[in-house]
Amino acid sequence: MDTSGIKGMITIDTTNMCSHLKRKLFEEDGIYHSLWIAMLDDPELTAVVRSRQLHIYRNGKKTASKREQSDARIDSAEHEQARQMVKVLVLAGKSVPKVIKEDSICNLLQIERIKWMEQRFDKALAAIKDGSAVSLKAIKEDVAELSKYYGSELWKLDFAADEAGNLPPDLKRGVLSEDGIWNLLSDYRELQKKKQ
């Protein structure tokens, strides 16, 4: 199955892509969907599926060595031929994304992950406040995602970025408060026990 971008910038063969990754990328509520949309708008990005994962590359220019820079025989046409693709990110279905090289798409990944978790956090808070069995059942997957996120390496990276002031000031980030998720998970478990 080929998946073409909305604007046709990226076309990838998803035949061997992990089904979890397909959902995260291509479904509107998937954690990587906004990232996918941004990739489609960036003509410098290329993606390929390898080992069921999505490997994302940025077109770049190979930097000339000092010897090459001093060699007058190298002209700009040869430098243009030295274009190469630089791997910046690897997305997997169930495992943590691997940032290979800092890039704007990697920064976007962190912001979109926080937004995605924040949506689940808000939804779960509202359902816990409601307290009905139907509401609690509806947030089961959201609570599982939040529980997995809380205390993970990704949460620690996001928390550290927030503490360092590296996140946009207007980004909603209740999910990064240490007590916020802890209290939500405790309240959820308590309500689950009462419902049994």
URQUIMO-V937737 format. One record per pair of residues at least 4 apart in sequence whose ideal C-beta (glycine too) atoms are under 8 Angstrom apart, sorted by the first residue. I is the first residue (numbers start at 1). GAP is how many residues later the second one is. D is the distance in whole Angstrom. If there is no record, write none. Layout:
BEGIN
[[I GAP D] [I GAP D]]
END
This chain:
BEGIN
[[1 12 7] [1 13 5] [1 14 6] [2 9 6] [2 10 7] [2 11 6] [2 12 7] [3 8 7] [3 9 6] [3 11 5] [3 23 7] [4 4 6] [4 6 8] [4 7 5] [5 4 5] [5 5 5] [5 6 7] [5 34 7] [5 35 4] [6 31 7] [6 34 5] [7 33 5] [7 34 7] [9 30 8] [9 31 5] [9 32 7] [9 33 7] [9 34 6] [9 36 8] [10 29 6] [10 30 6] [10 35 7] [10 36 7] [10 37 6] [12 5 8] [12 35 5] [12 36 7] [12 37 6] [12 42 7] [13 36 6] [14 8 6] [14 35 6] [15 34 8] [16 33 6] [16 36 6] [17 4 5] [17 5 5] [17 32 5] [17 35 6] [17 36 8] [17 37 7] [18 4 7] [18 34 4] [18 35 7] [18 74 7] [18 75 3] [18 76 7] [19 4 7] [19 74 7] [20 4 6] [20 73 3] [20 74 5] [21 4 6] [21 11 8] [21 31 7] [21 32 7] [21 33 6] [21 70 6] [21 71 6] [21 72 4] [22 4 6] [22 71 8] [23 4 5] [23 7 6] [24 6 4] [24 7 5] [24 8 5] [24 9 7] [24 67 8] [24 69 7] [25 5 6] [25 7 5] [25 8 6] [25 10 8] [25 11 5] [25 29 7] [25 66 7] [26 4 7] [26 7 7] [26 10 7] [27 6 6] [28 5 6] [29 4 7] [30 6 8] [31 81 7] [31 82 6] [31 85 5] [32 4 6] [32 59 6] [32 77 8] [32 80 7] [33 4 7] [34 4 6] [34 74 8] [34 78 5] [34 81 8] [35 4 6] [35 56 8] [35 70 7] [35 73 6] [35 74 6] [35 77 6] [36 4 7] [37 4 7] [38 4 6] [38 67 7] [38 70 6] [39 6 5] [39 8 7] [39 17 7] [39 66 7] [42 63 7] [44 14 6] [44 15 5] [45 11 6] [45 12 7] [45 13 6] [45 14 8] [45 60 7] [46 10 7] [46 11 5] [46 12 8] [46 13 7] [46 39 6] [47 7 5] [47 8 7] [47 9 5] [47 10 7] [48 6 8] [48 7 5] [48 9 7] [49 4 7] [49 5 6] [49 6 8] [50 5 5] [52 40 7] [52 41 7] [53 37 5] [53 38 6] [53 39 5] [53 40 8] [54 36 7] [54 37 4] [54 38 8] [55 32 6] [55 34 8] [55 35 5] [56 31 7] [56 32 6] [56 33 4] [56 34 7] [56 35 7] [56 49 6] [57 28 4] [57 29 6] [57 30 5] [57 31 7] [58 27 7] [58 28 5] [58 30 5] [58 43 8] [58 45 6] [58 47 8] [59 24 7] [59 26 6] [59 27 8] [60 23 7] [60 24 6] [60 25 7] [60 26 5] [61 18 7] [61 19 8] [61 21 6] [61 22 6] [61 23 7] [62 20 4] [62 21 7] [62 22 5] [64 4 4] [64 5 5] [64 10 7] [64 15 7] [64 18 7] [65 4 7] [66 4 6] [67 4 6] [68 6 5] [69 5 8] [74 4 5] [74 5 7] [75 4 7] [76 4 6] [77 4 7] [78 4 7] [86 15 6] [87 13 5] [87 14 7] [88 11 7] [88 12 6] [88 13 5] [88 14 8] [88 15 4] [88 17 6] [88 18 6] [89 8 6] [89 9 7] [89 10 6] [89 11 6] [89 14 7] [89 16 6] [89 17 6] [89 20 7] [90 7 7] [90 8 4] [90 10 7] [91 6 5] [92 4 8] [92 5 7] [92 6 8] [96 56 8] [96 57 6] [96 58 6] [97 12 6] [99 7 5] [99 10 8] [101 5 8] [102 4 6] [102 5 8] [103 4 7] [104 4 6] [105 4 7] [106 4 7] [107 4 7] [108 4 6] [109 4 6] [110 4 7] [110 47 7] [110 48 6] [110 51 6] [110 57 8] [111 4 6] [111 56 7] [111 57 7] [111 60 6] [112 4 6] [113 4 6] [113 41 7] [113 45 7] [114 4 6] [114 44 6] [114 53 7] [114 57 6] [114 59 6] [114 61 7] [114 62 7] [115 4 7] [115 56 7] [115 57 8] [116 4 7] [117 4 6] [117 28 7] [117 29 7] [117 32 6] [117 58 5] [118 4 6] [118 54 5] [118 55 7] [118 56 6] [118 57 5] [119 4 6] [120 4 6] [120 19 8] [120 22 4] [120 25 6] [120 26 6] [120 55 8] [121 4 6] [121 25 6] [121 53 6] [121 54 4] [121 59 7] [121 60 7] [121 63 7] [122 4 6] [122 52 8] [123 4 6] [123 16 6] [123 19 6] [124 4 6] [124 15 5] [124 18 5] [124 19 6] [124 22 6] [124 60 6] [124 64 7] [125 4 6] [125 59 6] [126 4 6] [126 9 8] [127 8 4] [127 9 6] [127 11 6] [127 12 4] [128 7 8] [128 8 7] [128 11 8] [128 56 7] [128 59 5] [128 60 6] [128 63 6] [130 5 4] [131 4 7] [131 5 7] [131 60 6] [132 4 7] [133 4 6] [133 62 6] [134 4 6] [135 4 7] [136 4 7] [136 52 7] [136 55 6] [136 56 7] [136 59 7] [139 4 5] [139 49 8] [140 4 7] [141 4 6] [142 4 6] [143 4 6] [143 41 8] [143 42 7] [143 45 5] [144 4 6] [145 4 6] [146 4 6] [146 29 7] [146 35 6] [146 38 7] [146 39 7] [147 38 6] [148 4 6] [149 5 6] [149 6 5] [149 26 8] [149 32 8] [150 5 6] [150 31 4] [150 32 7] [150 35 7] [151 4 6] [151 5 8] [152 4 7] [153 4 6] [154 4 6] [155 4 6] [155 21 8] [156 4 6] [157 4 6] [158 4 6] [158 9 8] [158 18 6] [159 4 6] [159 17 5] [159 19 8] [160 4 6] [161 5 4] [161 6 5] [162 4 7] [162 5 5] [162 11 6] [162 14 5] [167 4 5] [167 6 7] [173 4 8] [174 6 5] [175 5 7] [175 6 6] [176 4 8] [177 4 7] [178 4 7] [179 4 6] [180 4 6] [181 4 6] [182 4 6] [183 4 6] [184 4 6] [185 4 6] [186 4 6] [187 4 6] [188 4 6] [189 4 7] [190 4 7] [191 4 6] [192 4 7]]
END
